[in-house]
Amino acid sequence: MKIIVNGACGHMGRALIAAAESKDIEIAARVDKYGDTPFKEISEYKGCADAVVDFSHHTAAPALCAYAEERGLPLVIATTGHTEEEAECIRKAAQTVPVFYSANMSLGIALLIDLAKKAAAVFPDADIEIVEVPHNRKLDAPSGTALALADSINDEFNNEYTYVYDRSTRRQKRDAKEIGLSAVRGGTIVGDHDVIFAGEDEVITFSHTAYSKNVFAKGAVQAAKFLKAKPAGLYDMSDVIEGA
């Protein structure tokens, strides 16, 4: 299998290349707008490939989608923070080619999301809080993973719950239909996520800890393999879980 890596010089791009090569996957092209690579834009590469994997920046989505559609290539998008316009490009591309789009490329996070949804159905009266702790260089808060966790739980309640990010400006009792999201930033922590279901007389906490960025790189490689021979459509880690 041959993949094009967009964002090849970033932390995740380098981890992805190492993970791919360890699985005997050939790197067809290294693309990075700001790095020392043969290609600055993905449109410059005209050679053969079996998939495109992006670990660059959410703003690259429109160009990547156009390239994947034009070439008929499966596309793995491993970035977050997309605008609605960028998200629409992703949905449109999925009508033509298989697109793998996940807020977090860890298989463990996909399992955490699945468990959180099941817990929401079993404990509908619990107070739900999500705490996420990535490194001090992370720009967006809450993380895309924390929002994906909240959204999956909210789906179980027909999206009736509101999200609360800060309680410092109000002095009132916690509303039963809210999901609290707390963002902590510090050091070189790769990523911790806790989902807390606080009920009457008992508390259930689901936790996931990533000790290395390699877990996300391996997940992206797994996603690229998963898309092989898949029809056009929008896929995520839940599809990998279901197929396991």
N, C-alpha and C positions, 0 to 999 in steps of 0.2 A: 504494500500500500504506500502511496506517495501523497504527502500533504504539503500544502502551502501554509507557512506560519506568518501571520500578520502581527506585528508587534514583537518581532523576533529578538530584539535587544533588551527588552524590559526584563524585570525579575521573573515574571511568569512565562514570558516567551522563552527565556533560556531554560527554565525548568521543564517546559513543554518539549523542547527539542531533545533534552536529555532523556525524558521519559519515553518519547517516541523512538529514539534510537535504541533504547534498551529493549524495546519490543519489536526490533527489526523493521521499523517503519522508516521509510526514506523521506528525507526532507527535500521536497521538490524545489522549493524556493523560500528564502528568508526575506521578509519584507519589513522594513521599519523606516518610517518617515524621518526619524531623528538619529538613527543608528548607522553603524558602518556595515551596510548590507548591499548586495548587488542591486536591490530594487527598493526604491523609496515609496512607490505607490503600487498597489496590487495590480493595477491595469497594465503595468509595464511587463509583467510576466506573461508570456504567450505559450509556454511549454505545457507538458502534460501533468496532470495531477488527479487524485481521486477525491480530494476534499480540501476545504479551506478551514483553518482554525484561527480564530481571532482572539488575541489577548492584548489588544492595544487600548483603545478608548472608545466610549460609546458613540462619539461623533463619526467614527469610521463606518458605522452601520450602513448608511445609504450606498456608499461606494462598494462595499463588500457585497451587499445584496444585488446590486446591479451587475457586478462581475460574476457572481454565482449564477444568476439567471441567464446571463449571456453565454456562459460556458457550460451550463447544465451541471454544475458541481454542488455536491452536498456542502452545507455550511454550518460550522459550529461557532456560535457566538458566546464567548465566555466573559463578556463585560456587562456592567450594570449601569444604572443611572440614565437610561435612554429617555429622550423626550417622546411625546406622543407621536410626533412626526417620524422619528426614527423607529419607534415601535411599529408604526403603520408600514414602513418599508420592510420590516422583518416579516410581518403578517402577509404582505403582498408576495414577497419572495417565496414564502412557504406554499403558495398556490402553484408554484412552478417547480421548485426543487425541495428536497428534504432539508429542513433547518432545525438544528438543535439549539435551543435557547433556554438557559437555566440561570437563575440568580446565583447559584453556587454549584460548582462542578464536582463537589464531593458526593460520593455515593452514600456516605454516612449521613450527610445533611438531608438527602432525599428520604432516607429511612426515618430521620427525625421528623420531617414534615408529615410523613405518613402516620407516625405514632401520635403526633400532636392532633391530627384530624380525628383519629380514633378516640383519643382521650376527650376531645371536645364533645363528641357524641355521647360518651359515657358519663361525663361530669359536666352537664350543661349549666349547673348553678355555681361552678367554681369561678373565682376571680383569676383572670389570666394576665400574667406579666411575662414579658420577654426581655432578657438582658443580653446584650451583645458586647463583646470585648475584643476588638482588633487592635492592631499596632497604631502607633502615634502618627503615622503618615497617611492614614486613610482619610479621604476627603469628605465622603458622603456619610451622613448620619440621619436616621438609622441606616444600617447596612441593607443592601438589597436582600440579603439572606433573612434578616430580621423581618423585613416587610413581606417576604415570601411566606415565612412562617405565620405571620399575622393574617395574611390574606387566606391561607389555606384553612386556618381555624375559622375565620369569619365566614367562609363559604359554607361551613357547617351550620351557621346561624343565619343563613340567607342574607348575609352582609348587613345585618342590623347593628353590629357593633361599631363604635367609633374608636379611633386611635388617639391615645394621649401620650405626648412626648415630654411634657413638663408640667409639674403640679405646683411649682413655686409661686405662681401668680394667683392662685386661688386657695381659698380656705373653705373646703366643703367635703362632705363624705364622698367616697369613691362610688361612682355610678356602677351598677351591676353590669351594664352593657357597654363596657369599655375594655380595651386591651391596652395595657401600658407597655411602652417600648422605651427602654433605657439604654443609652449609648455611652460606653466607657472607652477611652482611648489611652493606650500606654505602651511604651517600650517597643519590643519586637514581637509581641504576642501575635501569632498567626491568625487565630480566630477561635473565640469561645462563644457558644450560644447556649443559653438556658431558657427553657420554656417551663413556666411555673403555673400549676393549677392549684390554687389555694382554696380548699373547700372547708366545710365546717368539720373541725376535729381531725383533718388530715390534709397533707400537702404532697402533691406528686410533682417531681421535677425531672424533666428530660434534659440531658446535657450532651453536647458534642464539643470536643476539643480537637483542633487541628494543630499538630506539632510541627508541621512543615508544609511549605507551599507545594511540595511534591504531590500531596493528596489531590490538589486541584488540577495539576498537570496530568496526573494519571487518569483522572476523571474525564478530562478533555480528550485524551487519547482513546479512552473507552467509548466516548460519545462519537468520535469520528468513525470508529469501527462499527458502532451500532447503526450509523446512518447508511453504511454500505448496503446497496441493493434495496434500501427502503424507498417507498414511493414519496412523492411530494407531500409535504405536511409539516406541521409544527410539533416538534418533539421536545421532551425534557427528561430529567432524571427519573421522574415517576414512571416513564415508559420503560426505562432500563430495569427499575425495581420490579415492575409487573412481569417482565420477561425473564427475570432471574430464576 
